């Protein structure tokens, strides 16, 4: 059985939602980061970076959220959460998965951990402010993509793993002065995602407080 090592609202949220959406049997393994479990010798054997999540699928031990999501859609193509291989839509799927993890998520990490980039309190505050401004620009780009194609989902007229990844990252902006939910096209997208039964089950399993985004 698949095992997902997770912590509520962390980057494990996207693969957790995918597992629920796909209806796959899996077990959750809580990594209590509040007590340093993600830095324990046992966990570091699974992920030497000490980051969450980790997916264990038989003999495969896999970390990096985007890689886990891609593995799930590749090994369960019947779920229909990625376009067919070799198509232009598949290429755009890869593009958005890469952009979400390498651009938006990376900037969100700077916002939430500005002390990694500066020492003085004033400098830390400045790093965080710049990160929030940059995230705003990135959300504008994401919103504009929905406006461009007019579809309900990031790829247009079909839901994919990229939508679950995007929901997770949009949720992380819920405390911003201008959160993702306030944008004209991202707002309805987020509402649609939050209404999906698999997403509801995931958020309830992780005991995430309302509002969810």
N, C-alpha and C positions, 0 to 999 in steps of 0.2 A: 504493500500500500504506500502511496505517496505520503510523505511527511513534509509539512511546511513549518519551519521554525520562524516564529513571528513575534511581534510585539504590537499592541493595538496602535493603529494610526500611523505606524511606520511604513517604510517602503514595501513591506510584506503585504500591504493592503491590496495592491493591484493583483498579484497572483492569487491571493485569497479570494477575491471577487471572481477571478477567472475559474478557479476550481469549482466554486458554487455555480456559476453560469453553465459550466460544462457538465455539471452533475456527476463529477468524478468522486470515487471514494478516496478520502484522504484523512489524515490525522493532523491536528494542530499541536505544535510543541511550543509552549510559551518560553521565550527568552527574556527573562526578567532584567531588562537593562537598568532599571532603577537600583538594582543590587549588583550590577556589574557582571551579570551572567554572560553578556556578549563578549566579555574579555576573559572569560574563564578558560583554563587549558582545554577543557572538553569542547567548548564551542570553537576555539581557535583551531582545533583540528579540522573542523568543518569549513570554517572561513577564517583564514589567517589575517584578514583585514579587520576582524572583529566587528563586522557590520551585519545588519539584518536586512533581508532574509537569507535563509538557506533552504533549498529544496532537496530532499532525498527521494530519489525515484529508483528503487532497486539498488544497483551498484553505483548509480550516478549520484554524486554530490555536487550541487550546482549553486553558485551564488551570483549576484548581480541581478537586479529585478528584471531588467529588460531581457536578459538571457533566459531567465526562468519563464517569462511570458512567451518568448519565442519558442522555447522547448515545448511548452504545453500546447501551443497551437500546431506545431509541427507533428507532435506525436498523437494528436487527436484532431485530425483534419475534418472529421465528420461533424465537429462542433461548429464549423463554418465561421470561425472567428479570425480568419485571415484570408485574403484573396488567393486565388490559385497561383502556384509557383510559375514563374516565367512571364507573368502578366504585368502590364503597366501598373495596375492597381496594387500588385504585390510590391513593386518597387516603391510606390508612394507609401505603402504600409511601412516598409523598412525606413523610409525617410522620416516619417512622423514618429516612429518608435525611437529612432536615433535622436531626433530633435528633442523629444520629450525628456529623454534621460540625459543627453549631453548638454542641452541648452537650458531648458526651463528648470529641470530638477537640480542641475548644477548651480544655477543662480539661487534657487530656493535654499540650498545648503549654505551658501554664503550669507543669506539673510538670517537663517536660524543659528548659524555658528560664526558670527562675525569676529569673535575673539581668536579664531584660528588665523585671521588675516591681519590683525593689528593688536597692539598691546595697550596703548593709552586709552582711557575711557572715551575721550573725544574722538579718537581715531576709530574705535570700535563702532561708535554711534554713526560716524560718517560712512563707514563700510556698509552698515546695515541700511542706511538711508539710500545709498547708491544702489544697493541690491534691490530694494523695494521698487525704486524707480525703473530699474532695468526689467524687473519682473512685470511691471505694468506695461512696458513696451512689448514684451513677449506675449502677454495675454491679449494685447491688441492684435498682434499677428494671428494668434489662434482664433480670435473672434472673427477676424477678417476672412479666414479660410471658410468658416461656416457661411458667412455672408456671400462669399464668392460662388460656392457650389449650390447653396440653398438647401442642402440635405440636412437630415436630422443627426447625422453621425460624422465623425471627423473625415472619413473617406467618402462621404456623400450619402448614398442611399442604403448602405449596409453597415451594421455594427461590426466592430472588430476589437481585438485586444487593445488597440490604441485608445479606444474610448474609455476603457477601464483605467488605463494608465493616466489618461488626461483627467479623469474624474478625481483620482487620488491627488494629483498635483494641484488641481483647482481647489480641492478641499483645503489644502494646506494654506491657501490665501484667505481663509474665512475671517481671520482677524485683521486683515489689512484695511486701510482707509478706503481702498477701492478693490474689493474682492472680486474674484472671477464671476461670482453669481450676479454682480451688478452690471455686467456687460450685456448688450442687447441680444447677442446670439449664444454666448456661453451660458447665460442664465437659464434659458429654456432647455438647453442641452443637459445641464446639471440636473435640472428638475426631472427630466425624462430618465436619466440614469438612476437617480435616487428612487424612482418609482419601480424599478425592476425588482422582482422578487428576490433574485440572487443577491443583489446589492443590499437589499433590506436584511436578508438573512446574515450576510457578512457583517454588516454594521452592528446588528444585534448580538452576534456571536462575540464581537470584539468589545461590546458594551460601550460603544462610542456615544458621547453625550449629544443631545440635540442643542442647537441646529447642526445638522450633519455637514453642511457646506456654507 
